[in-house]
């Protein structure tokens, strides 16, 4: 019993310093992640330089759970490029291939049509009501590289938040145990 | 449309598949540049990369409203190398001098 009381004493006395130390470490990790993210945004010119593939419409090239690296440039869009675009009113961006481009030299107006590799029809049904063509402004970036399966962590954490809490809880107690030494 | 191609050299240890498609490129009075994809296919492995096919177009050759009769156009074969992991790249081969018939539906 005395041994337990001793243990509790030592934990309580280190509690404040411990907690502060952990909070600062956590803060540093989050800041570093944020800095890396913002730097990527600058480098790639895209507001979302890394995306996770959520649907199977680009199979067998991209499967659900893959990560895509995006890059945005002033270069005009051409048929064959894989782009990530937003539709007004829809929260999640879509990753598909450009199959048609119609450009007007004078007015600079560009109409784009996309389609998922695995879909039998083009994306018109996904665009906003009454919209038949995509505008270049809706495109966030071109896919230039990819890593398979790496996005599953994000998908699991988004769709099953309990895993996120368990993960943070586990890291927390691992950190505490380490600091006790 | 007849296509004979040998794309085996594009397959490396890191190639997952090739996405190839044929696009027609042309000008109209309204649009200075138009690209319309007529046909595409996925080549999943090196053995399939040397092929000959004869098909009608997979996708309709329609323009944004204007007349396509007698229109001159280029056909381009594009290929997109999709890797098992890493950077993707694409290239193309342009064949020019095609012309749509003067009379059609």
Interface residues (C-beta under 8 A of the other chain):
Chain A: X60 X61 X62 X78 X79 X80 X81 X82 X97 X99 X100 X101 X102 X103 X104 X105 X106 X111 X117 X143 X144 X145 X146 X147 X148
Chain B: X16 X17 X19 X21 X23 X30 X31 X32 X33 X34 X35 X36 X37 X40 X42 X44 X59 X63 X64 X78 X80 X82 X83 X84 X85 X86 X87 X88 X90 X92
